[in-house]
Amino acid sequence: MAAPTELRVSKERRLLTVSWGGHAPFELPAELLRVLSPSAEVQGHSPQQRVTVPGKRNVAILRIEPVGNYAVRIVFDDGHDTGIFSWDYLFALGREKDARWQSYLDELAGKNLSRDPVR
């Protein structure tokens, strides 16, 4: 997949808009990006090791760093910075956003976890 034509973080730092020529822009919430990070910390090294990440409702994007010509590293305000988001992965997240989000919400409910941070 070619690089996006634009990556734009919203003023409140909670939404990443990704644009590719010929496609409508994808709006990806910071929370979605954080809980579906492609990092080993979240995804593990096999599907059985994948972690359901709770408590990230208010997470924000601190910055986006380029990784070669194929990806970006997204740094979140909770300290998470190990996910390398390839162009293919960002496109898949945008295309499948609703289904992936519902799957995440179902996982939280099934594990009796919350989107809200622990106080």
N, C-alpha and C positions, 0 to 999 in steps of 0.2 A: 504494500500500500504506500502511496506517495504521502509525503508530509502534508499536514493540514495547511490551508492557506492562512488560517488565523487561530490563535489560542488567546482567549480573553478572560481574565478573572474579573468578576463583578466587583463593584466598589466595596460591598460588605464582605467580600472574600469567601462567599459561600456557594458560588456558582462558577463553573468553567464552561464557557461557550467554545465549541470546537467547530471550525468550518472547513469544509473541503469543497473545491470547485465541483459543481454539478450535483451537490447534495444540499439539502436544507441543513442549517447549523444544528448541532446537538447541544443541548443544555444539560450539563452533568453536575448535580449537586455535590458539594464537597463531601458530604456524609456518604453518599454512594461511592465516590472515588476512594474514600478512606476505608470503608468496610469491605470493599471488593479489590483492595490493593493487590497487585500481582506479586507482592513481596513474599518471600518464604515465611516470614513471620505470620502472615495471614493465610496464604495458600498451602503452606507446608511443602513437603517434598513428594506428596502423593495426595489423592483426593481424601483419603482417610485422615490425613493430618490437618486438613483445612479447619480454620478457626472461625467461629461466629463471633464477630467483634461487636460488643454492646456499647452503649453509652456515648455515641458519637454524634448525637443530634446537633450539637452546636459547634462542631469542628469547623475550622476555617483553613483556607489555603494561604500559607505564608509566601511561598514563591514557587516558581516553576523553573527548572534547570534543564537545558538541552543535554541529551545524551546522544552523541554522534548525530547521524542524520536519520535515525530510526525511532527515536523515543524521547520522552521527558521524564525527569524525576520530579515528583510533586512532594513538596515539603509542607507538612500540616502543622498547625499550632499545638498539637498534642505531642510533638516531637517525632512522629513517624516520618521517616524520610528514605526508606529503603525500597520502595516500589518503583520499578522502571516501567512506565506506561508506554508500550510500543504504539505506533500509529494503528496497527491492526487491532490491538486491544481496545484503544480508545474508540475506534470505529464500531467494534462489536458492542461495547458498553452503550454507545449512543443508539445503535440499532435495536438493542435488546433491553433498553433501560427499564421499561415497565415490567417485563417478565422477571428480570434479575432483581429489581427492587421488591416485587411481591414475594419472590423466593426468599429473599433476605428477611422480610417481615414475618413470613411463615416460620423460618428457622428461629428467629427471636422468640416468637410465641411458643413454639414447640419446646424450647429450652427455658421458658419462663424468664427471658431476659428482656431488657428495656433499651430503647433508643436514648433514654435520658441518662445523663451522667450520674454516677453514684455520689451522694452527698455525704 
